[in-house]
């Protein structure tokens, strides 16, 4: 059994990551909440990578993973590697499979081949390719889950970055899938879910610990499968009046539940 660290997925507060002054105050606030790791995603890419590196160092935050576009991997690979080396970041992630690939089983297999290519190239630079799921991977193609196609076709140089909310939204059990990809996932995404009121409830993202996911079972599964990092993501937080307040609720709840930040 191995402890892991919970950090802040900055996509959750992406509107605060668009100018230098806001980035500075945001990093300061996250550190004060107790976060020690983060994921760079949704930040202003016009701001030099060196600025982010300086601020991460200033506030003692370690960027452990990123999300990038297909273009980054296909056309701007050298710049991607340079950024990750500058930030001391090992895990280079893709936030979603482009729509052209997840319409049928053959498309999912073609995507897996692409992911394997990216993974092999990154390995040559000491980096690791990770793939972040949504709910659509749990569609069935002739009775087979898209996620199972990925599971069977990703090679040794590709890891999963399971998102607990999206696994649940896809009708699967996050705990089962954490255990299934054990040994193939160093970084997870922690996102909680509850339902809105009404006869036909809509799933809603809420701070970790405020929803209905079983966080003690998730914690145990992550520990027993040697997950290293879990980044807190709440996509809708950025559109709320107090995005940082949402991240603080998650941080406080995680600490109460025995997680490490």
C-alpha positions in Angstrom: 0.0 0.0 0.0 1.3 3.4 -1.0 0.3 6.9 -0.1 -0.3 9.4 -2.9 -0.8 13.2 -3.2 -3.9 15.1 -4.2 -3.3 18.2 -6.2 -5.2 20.9 -8.1 -6.2 20.5 -11.7 -5.9 24.1 -12.9 -8.5 23.6 -15.7 -11.0 23.9 -12.8 -10.0 27.6 -12.4 -8.9 28.3 -15.9 -10.4 31.8 -16.0 -7.9 32.7 -13.3 -5.0 31.5 -15.3 -5.1 34.0 -18.1 -2.9 36.9 -16.9 0.2 37.1 -14.8 -1.2 38.9 -11.8 -4.1 36.4 -11.5 -1.8 33.4 -11.9 0.4 34.7 -9.2 -2.5 35.2 -6.7 -4.0 31.9 -7.7 -0.8 29.9 -7.0 -0.5 31.7 -3.7 -4.1 30.8 -2.7 -3.7 27.1 -3.7 -0.5 26.8 -1.6 -2.3 28.4 1.3 -5.1 25.8 1.0 -2.5 23.1 1.3 -2.0 21.9 -2.3 1.5 21.0 -3.1 1.0 19.6 -6.6 -1.0 20.7 -9.6 -1.8 20.1 -13.2 -1.3 22.8 -15.9 -4.3 22.8 -18.2 -6.3 25.6 -19.6 -3.7 28.2 -18.8 -2.9 31.1 -21.2 -0.4 29.6 -23.6 0.7 33.1 -24.7 2.4 33.6 -21.4 6.0 32.2 -21.6 6.5 28.8 -20.0 9.4 30.3 -18.0 6.8 32.5 -16.1 4.9 29.4 -15.0 8.2 27.7 -14.0 9.1 30.7 -11.8 5.7 30.9 -10.1 5.7 27.1 -9.5 9.0 27.4 -7.8 8.1 30.6 -5.9 5.1 29.0 -4.3 6.4 25.5 -3.9 4.0 23.8 -6.3 5.1 20.9 -8.4 3.4 20.5 -11.8 3.1 16.7 -12.1 1.0 16.4 -15.2 -0.4 18.5 -18.1 -3.1 18.3 -20.7 -2.3 19.1 -24.3 -3.9 19.1 -27.7 -3.4 16.6 -30.5 -1.6 19.4 -32.3 0.9 19.6 -29.5 1.8 16.0 -30.0 1.6 15.9 -33.8 3.0 19.3 -34.8 4.6 21.0 -31.8 6.3 18.0 -30.2 9.6 19.7 -29.5 8.0 22.6 -27.8 5.9 20.2 -25.7 9.0 18.4 -24.5 10.8 21.7 -23.8 7.9 22.9 -21.6 7.8 19.6 -19.6 11.5 19.6 -19.0 11.4 23.3 -17.9 8.6 22.5 -15.4 10.0 19.2 -14.2 6.9 17.5 -15.4 7.0 13.8 -16.4 3.4 13.1 -17.4 2.1 14.6 -20.7 -1.6 14.1 -21.0 -4.2 14.3 -23.7 -7.5 15.6 -22.3 -9.9 13.9 -24.7 -10.0 11.7 -27.8 -11.0 13.8 -30.9 -14.5 13.1 -32.1 -13.3 11.6 -35.4 -11.9 8.6 -33.5 -14.7 7.5 -31.1 -17.5 6.9 -33.6 -16.8 3.2 -34.0 -14.5 0.4 -32.8 -12.0 0.9 -35.7 -11.7 4.5 -34.9 -10.9 3.8 -31.2 -8.3 1.3 -32.3 -6.7 3.9 -34.6 -6.6 6.3 -31.7 -4.8 3.7 -29.6 -2.2 3.4 -32.3 -1.7 7.2 -32.3 -1.4 7.1 -28.5 1.2 4.4 -28.7 3.2 6.5 -31.2 3.1 9.5 -28.9 4.1 7.3 -25.9 7.1 5.9 -27.7 8.3 9.3 -28.7 7.8 10.7 -25.2 9.7 7.8 -23.7 12.8 8.7 -25.6 12.7 12.0 -23.7 12.0 10.5 -20.3 8.3 11.5 -20.4 5.1 9.5 -20.1 1.9 9.8 -22.2 -1.3 9.7 -20.2 -4.9 9.6 -21.6 -7.8 11.2 -19.7 -11.2 9.7 -20.4 -14.7 11.1 -20.6 -18.0 9.2 -20.6 -18.1 8.4 -24.3 -15.4 5.8 -24.0 -18.0 3.7 -22.2 -20.1 3.4 -25.3 -20.4 -0.2 -26.6 -19.4 -1.2 -30.1 -20.8 -4.6 -30.9 -21.0 -5.3 -27.2 -17.5 -4.1 -26.4 -16.8 -1.0 -24.4 -14.6 1.6 -26.0 -12.6 1.7 -22.8 -11.9 -2.0 -23.1 -10.7 -1.5 -26.7 -8.3 1.1 -25.3 -7.3 -1.2 -22.5 -6.5 -4.0 -24.9 -4.7 -1.8 -27.5 -2.7 0.7 -25.4 0.9 -0.4 -25.3 3.4 -0.2 -22.4 4.3 3.4 -23.1 0.7 4.7 -22.5 -1.0 5.2 -19.2 -4.6 5.9 -18.2 -5.6 9.0 -16.3 -9.0 7.9 -15.1 -11.5 10.6 -14.2 -13.8 9.3 -11.4 -16.8 11.5 -12.5 -16.7 10.5 -16.1 -16.3 6.8 -15.3 -19.4 7.0 -13.2 -21.2 9.1 -15.8 -20.4 6.4 -18.3 -22.3 3.9 -16.1 -19.2 2.2 -14.8 -17.7 1.9 -11.3 -14.6 4.1 -10.7 -13.3 1.8 -8.0 -13.5 -1.2 -10.4 -11.7 0.7 -13.1 -9.0 2.0 -10.9 -8.2 -1.6 -9.9 -8.5 -2.7 -13.5 -5.8 -0.3 -14.8 -3.6 -1.0 -11.7 0.0 -0.7 -12.7 -1.0 1.4 -15.8 -2.0 4.6 -14.0 0.3 6.9 -12.0 -2.0 9.9 -12.1 -5.8 10.0 -11.6 -8.5 12.7 -11.7 -10.7 13.2 -8.6 -14.1 14.7 -9.5 -17.3 14.2 -7.5 -20.9 13.8 -8.7 -24.3 14.5 -7.4 -27.7 14.8 -9.0 -30.0 17.8 -9.5 -33.5 17.7 -8.1 -36.3 16.4 -10.2 -37.8 13.2 -11.7 -35.1 13.2 -14.4 -32.0 14.3 -12.6 -29.0 15.6 -14.4 -25.6 14.7 -13.1 -23.7 17.7 -11.6 -20.0 18.2 -10.7 -19.4 19.3 -7.1 -16.3 19.6 -4.9 -14.7 16.3 -3.8 -16.6 15.1 -0.8 -19.8 17.0 -1.6 -21.2 14.3 -3.9 -22.0 10.7 -3.9 -18.8 8.9 -4.9 -17.4 6.5 -2.4 -14.1 8.3 -1.6 -12.8 5.8 1.0 -13.1 2.9 -1.5 -11.5 5.1 -4.2 -8.7 6.0 -1.8 -8.0 2.4 -1.0 -8.1 1.4 -4.6 -5.6 4.1 -5.5 -3.3 3.1 -2.6 -3.4 -0.6 -3.5 -2.6 0.1 -7.2 0.3 2.5 -6.4 -1.3 5.7 -7.9 1.2 8.5 -7.3 -0.9 11.6 -7.8 -4.6 12.5 -8.0 -5.6 15.9 -9.4 -8.8 17.6 -8.2 -10.9 18.7 -11.2 -14.3 20.5 -11.2 -14.9 21.7 -14.7 -17.8 24.0 -13.7 -15.9 25.7 -10.9 -14.4 28.3 -13.3 -17.9 29.7 -14.1 -18.9 30.1 -10.4 -18.6 33.3 -8.3 -15.7 31.8 -6.2 -13.8 29.2 -8.2 -11.0 29.1 -5.6 -13.6 28.5 -2.9 -14.7 25.4 -4.7 -11.1 24.1 -4.7 -10.7 24.9 -1.1 -13.8 22.9 -0.2 -12.3 19.9 -2.0 -9.0 20.4 -0.2 -10.6 20.6 3.2 -12.8 17.6 2.6 -9.9 15.6 1.3 -7.9 16.4 4.4 -10.8 15.4 6.6 -11.1 12.1 4.8 -7.4 11.3 5.4 -6.0 12.1 1.9 -2.6 13.8 1.6 -2.1 17.1 -0.2 
